[in-house]
């Protein structure tokens, strides 16, 4: 079944409509962090009612803004 869904997914990418939604679709970003950092990051996000990816986006935006000066 997984092969069939991959094939249909790849076939859908051939159309322009599928390609344009690709840029707004979430993509995985995988990396390892220490258990302490993970716990602190997740705790901070929960305490501030944020999803983990939202916190990452905000942190990256703040870092870019800080270094743009």
Buried (B, 14 or more C-beta within 10 A) or exposed (E): EEEEEEEEEEEEEEEEEBEEEEEEEEEEEEEEEEEEEEEEBEEEBEEEEBEEEEBBEEEEEEEEEEEEE
